[in-house]
Structure formats: structure tokens, C-alpha cells
Amino acid sequence: MKLWIYQITDLTNGNYYIGSSCSCKGFNHRKSQHKNDLVRFNNGTLNYRSYFDVMKNNNYEYTILEEGEVADHHDKLDKECIWINLYDSDKLVNKNKMTKRFQEINCNMNNIL
């Protein structure tokens, strides 16, 4: 599966979100999903997602951190988890995400990245 690990940065305050996508429709499709999700959240038809925190000011940009291939959904989550833990800071809005998974991976990050 094609993999994108990406960062969305709020340009007004520097807060950022790290996520991953394996959409067969490409990365631009994932970006469109984020925008549509925010509209649905603002309309009250979708529950909160942490990436809304960096999109709410409508001044954000995407950065691809890694592009490659993964075997399955578990590999995708492992890659995302490692990036989240590498980039952990007070500005990361989803920093508590996957802490337990990161501990379970228990491997040498240099071999994965």
C-alpha cells in the first residue's frame, strides 16, 4: 500500500498534527477529506478530530514527512506512531496519540525510518 506520513501546521500559532494515509485515491483525496470533516463537524454531524485544532484558523499547510510503501494497516500505524513520538512537543496537538503503541513497538527506530 502507498503510504504518506504528513504534518498539518497551523501557520497562525505553529501548532501541528501528524497523520498518515494509505488512500488508494492519493494524498489530495485525504486532504479533501480533512476539509469535508471540518465542515461536517461545524455542522454538528461529525465528532471532534484532533486535526481540527490546526485547521480551525483556516491558515494551515501540509508537509509530507515520509512517502513510501507499507504492507498493511498495522505497519502504517507503526510508522505514524514513530513520527509522532519523534516530533513530540507542546505544539503537537495529537501528542498523546499512540503512546501505548509506541511502547509496544519497542524497536530501534533507525531500522524503521
DRENPA-710569 format. One record per residue (C-alpha): residue number from 1; residue in one letter; x, y, z. Coordinates in nm, 3 decimals, always signed. Example, Ala and Ser with C-alpha at 12.3 -4.5 7.8 and 13.67 -1.06 7.14 Angstrom:
<atoms>
+-----+--------+---------+---------+---------+
: num : residu :      px :      py :      pz :
+-----+--------+---------+---------+---------+
:   1 :      A :  +1.230 :  -0.450 :  +0.780 :
:   2 :      S :  +1.367 :  -0.106 :  +0.714 :
+-----+--------+---------+---------+---------+
</atoms>
This chain:
<atoms>
+-----+--------+---------+---------+---------+
: num : residu :      px :      py :      pz :
+-----+--------+---------+---------+---------+
:   1 :      M :  +0.000 :  +0.000 :  +0.000 :
:   2 :      K :  +0.114 :  +0.352 :  -0.077 :
:   3 :      L :  +0.185 :  +0.549 :  +0.244 :
:   4 :      W :  +0.202 :  +0.917 :  +0.326 :
:   5 :      I :  +0.304 :  +1.043 :  +0.671 :
:   6 :      Y :  +0.214 :  +1.410 :  +0.682 :
:   7 :      Q :  +0.208 :  +1.713 :  +0.905 :
:   8 :      I :  -0.058 :  +1.983 :  +0.906 :
:   9 :      T :  +0.074 :  +2.306 :  +1.056 :
:  10 :      D :  -0.138 :  +2.597 :  +1.177 :
:  11 :      L :  +0.052 :  +2.896 :  +1.040 :
:  12 :      T :  -0.104 :  +3.133 :  +1.295 :
:  13 :      N :  +0.038 :  +2.964 :  +1.605 :
:  14 :      G :  +0.273 :  +2.681 :  +1.499 :
:  15 :      N :  +0.056 :  +2.401 :  +1.633 :
:  16 :      Y :  +0.071 :  +2.088 :  +1.421 :
:  17 :      Y :  -0.083 :  +1.746 :  +1.368 :
:  18 :      I :  +0.092 :  +1.436 :  +1.236 :
:  19 :      G :  -0.114 :  +1.181 :  +1.048 :
:  20 :      S :  -0.092 :  +0.905 :  +0.792 :
:  21 :      S :  -0.286 :  +0.799 :  +0.487 :
:  22 :      C :  -0.297 :  +0.498 :  +0.260 :
:  23 :      S :  -0.579 :  +0.624 :  +0.039 :
:  24 :      C :  -0.585 :  +0.449 :  -0.296 :
:  25 :      K :  -0.717 :  +0.778 :  -0.435 :
:  26 :      G :  -0.398 :  +0.966 :  -0.346 :
:  27 :      F :  -0.291 :  +1.217 :  -0.086 :
:  28 :      N :  -0.500 :  +1.503 :  -0.226 :
:  29 :      H :  -0.808 :  +1.293 :  -0.156 :
:  30 :      R :  -0.706 :  +1.273 :  +0.211 :
:  31 :      K :  -0.664 :  +1.650 :  +0.225 :
:  32 :      S :  -1.017 :  +1.688 :  +0.084 :
:  33 :      Q :  -1.147 :  +1.450 :  +0.350 :
:  34 :      H :  -0.997 :  +1.672 :  +0.621 :
:  35 :      K :  -1.176 :  +1.978 :  +0.482 :
:  36 :      N :  -1.505 :  +1.793 :  +0.447 :
:  37 :      D :  -1.472 :  +1.655 :  +0.800 :
:  38 :      L :  -1.424 :  +2.005 :  +0.940 :
:  39 :      V :  -1.738 :  +2.127 :  +0.761 :
:  40 :      R :  -1.934 :  +1.829 :  +0.896 :
:  41 :      F :  -1.800 :  +1.894 :  +1.248 :
:  42 :      N :  -1.901 :  +2.261 :  +1.230 :
:  43 :      N :  -2.247 :  +2.149 :  +1.114 :
:  44 :      G :  -2.275 :  +1.912 :  +1.409 :
:  45 :      T :  -2.276 :  +1.593 :  +1.202 :
:  46 :      L :  -1.928 :  +1.462 :  +1.289 :
:  47 :      N :  -1.745 :  +1.414 :  +1.617 :
:  48 :      Y :  -1.428 :  +1.608 :  +1.702 :
:  49 :      R :  -1.095 :  +1.509 :  +1.542 :
:  50 :      S :  -0.764 :  +1.646 :  +1.674 :
:  51 :      Y :  -0.660 :  +1.780 :  +1.332 :
:  52 :      F :  -0.944 :  +2.032 :  +1.357 :
:  53 :      D :  -0.728 :  +2.221 :  +1.608 :
:  54 :      V :  -0.476 :  +2.309 :  +1.335 :
:  55 :      M :  -0.736 :  +2.376 :  +1.065 :
:  56 :      K :  -0.980 :  +2.594 :  +1.257 :
:  57 :      N :  -0.797 :  +2.922 :  +1.182 :
:  58 :      N :  -0.813 :  +2.841 :  +0.807 :
:  59 :      N :  -0.440 :  +2.919 :  +0.776 :
:  60 :      Y :  -0.255 :  +2.590 :  +0.753 :
:  61 :      E :  -0.022 :  +2.393 :  +0.529 :
:  62 :      Y :  +0.057 :  +2.029 :  +0.465 :
:  63 :      T :  +0.407 :  +1.882 :  +0.465 :
:  64 :      I :  +0.484 :  +1.526 :  +0.356 :
:  65 :      L :  +0.722 :  +1.377 :  +0.613 :
:  66 :      E :  +0.752 :  +1.035 :  +0.451 :
:  67 :      E :  +0.624 :  +0.872 :  +0.137 :
:  68 :      G :  +0.663 :  +0.504 :  +0.068 :
:  69 :      E :  +0.504 :  +0.162 :  +0.088 :
:  70 :      V :  +0.371 :  -0.043 :  +0.379 :
:  71 :      A :  +0.246 :  -0.398 :  +0.398 :
:  72 :      D :  -0.075 :  -0.331 :  +0.588 :
:  73 :      H :  -0.270 :  -0.102 :  +0.822 :
:  74 :      H :  -0.063 :  -0.209 :  +1.125 :
:  75 :      D :  +0.261 :  -0.106 :  +0.952 :
:  76 :      K :  +0.101 :  +0.228 :  +0.865 :
:  77 :      L :  +0.008 :  +0.289 :  +1.229 :
:  78 :      D :  +0.356 :  +0.188 :  +1.345 :
:  79 :      K :  +0.516 :  +0.442 :  +1.109 :
:  80 :      E :  +0.276 :  +0.716 :  +1.218 :
:  81 :      C :  +0.339 :  +0.633 :  +1.581 :
:  82 :      I :  +0.714 :  +0.666 :  +1.540 :
:  83 :      W :  +0.684 :  +1.004 :  +1.366 :
:  84 :      I :  +0.450 :  +1.132 :  +1.638 :
:  85 :      N :  +0.696 :  +1.029 :  +1.907 :
:  86 :      L :  +0.994 :  +1.174 :  +1.716 :
:  87 :      Y :  +0.822 :  +1.511 :  +1.672 :
:  88 :      D :  +0.663 :  +1.524 :  +2.018 :
:  89 :      S :  +0.641 :  +1.881 :  +2.152 :
:  90 :      D :  +0.393 :  +2.114 :  +2.317 :
:  91 :      K :  +0.284 :  +2.226 :  +1.968 :
:  92 :      L :  +0.182 :  +1.874 :  +1.859 :
:  93 :      V :  -0.196 :  +1.852 :  +1.903 :
:  94 :      N :  -0.210 :  +1.472 :  +1.891 :
:  95 :      K :  +0.096 :  +1.403 :  +2.110 :
:  96 :      N :  -0.086 :  +1.163 :  +2.341 :
:  97 :      K :  -0.194 :  +0.955 :  +2.046 :
:  98 :      M :  -0.033 :  +0.612 :  +2.025 :
:  99 :      T :  +0.186 :  +0.640 :  +2.335 :
: 100 :      K :  +0.098 :  +0.285 :  +2.433 :
: 101 :      R :  +0.156 :  +0.160 :  +2.077 :
: 102 :      F :  +0.499 :  +0.326 :  +2.072 :
: 103 :      Q :  +0.594 :  +0.139 :  +2.389 :
: 104 :      E :  +0.466 :  -0.186 :  +2.235 :
: 105 :      I :  +0.672 :  -0.140 :  +1.919 :
: 106 :      N :  +0.986 :  -0.147 :  +2.135 :
: 107 :      C :  +1.226 :  -0.146 :  +1.845 :
: 108 :      N :  +1.517 :  +0.051 :  +1.708 :
: 109 :      M :  +1.366 :  +0.349 :  +1.523 :
: 110 :      N :  +1.667 :  +0.372 :  +1.293 :
: 111 :      N :  +1.573 :  +0.036 :  +1.144 :
: 112 :      I :  +1.217 :  +0.152 :  +1.069 :
: 113 :      L :  +1.271 :  +0.504 :  +0.937 :
+-----+--------+---------+---------+---------+
</atoms>
